[in-house]
Amino acid sequence: MNSNKSVNYKENTIKFFDKMASKKHGDSFKHYNNVLDWLDLLLANEEYTLLDLGTGKGDLLLKIIEKNKFLKLIGLDISSEMIKLAISKGISANFVIGDSEAIPLKNSSIDIITCINSFHHYSNPEKSISEIARVLKSNGTLILGEIWILPIFRNIINFFLPYMKTGDYKIYSCKDIIKLFSQQGIILVEKKYVFPSNYTYLLKKAEVK
């Protein structure tokens, strides 16, 4: 992959989301019920630490904290304007400007990662997944929300993405997602279709013995 091309994707992502920070954008909220339902099943320990990767305005963390006040929450986003808005909401979380390719957290420090409608912006997906695997604890959980489009349309969109200024890198198939993450030891547990064009994935990092 051309490194300059990767930089352009990041620059476009930052510019796009800095611009969109004050506007209503996207449909990430469609994943929230799945995320909250899975968290209800997973959360047996008040000491859990949850990282929301690509947190945007912090809307998901706001929903999570309403039901789980004892979680330690971290929100990371590459857009400084998005982080400013998230902080302004007074959410009890630590918000950080950062990059999925270099997550500024210690190894095996996170119990749960949520990443909703963000992964398709990552121009070096293998590196980002490596970072997710690094910071997740053994047997830790990843909840991933991503766009899903029928193959014929997905191929057309992916062809044009390099010419767009939104910072979108690639729209993935379900098989793509499962394969990419399994190569880093993060295994699919369950996936749920979200009408009309999304899937939410529940994945687990393989237990280190």
Sequence and secondary structure as in RCSB ss.txt:
>XXXX:A:sequence
MNSNKSVNYKENTIKFFDKMASKKHGDSFKHYNNVLDWLDLLLANEEYTLLDLGTGKGDLLLKIIEKNKFLKLIG
LDISSEMIKLAISKGISANFVIGDSEAIPLKNSSIDIITCINSFHHYSNPEKSISEIARVLKSNGTLILGEIWIL
PIFRNIINFFLPYMKTGDYKIYSCKDIIKLFSQQGIILVEKKYVFPSNYTYLLKKAEVK
>XXXX:A:secstr
  HHHHHHHHHHHHHHHHHHTTS    GGGGHHHHHHHHHHH   TT EEEEET TTSHHHHHHHHH TTSEEEE
EES HHHHHHHHHTT SSEEEE BTTB  S TT EEEEEEES GGG SSHHHHHHHHHHHEEEEEEEEEEEE   
HHHHHHHHHHGGG SS       HHHHHHHHHTTTEEEEEEEEETTTEEEEEEEE    
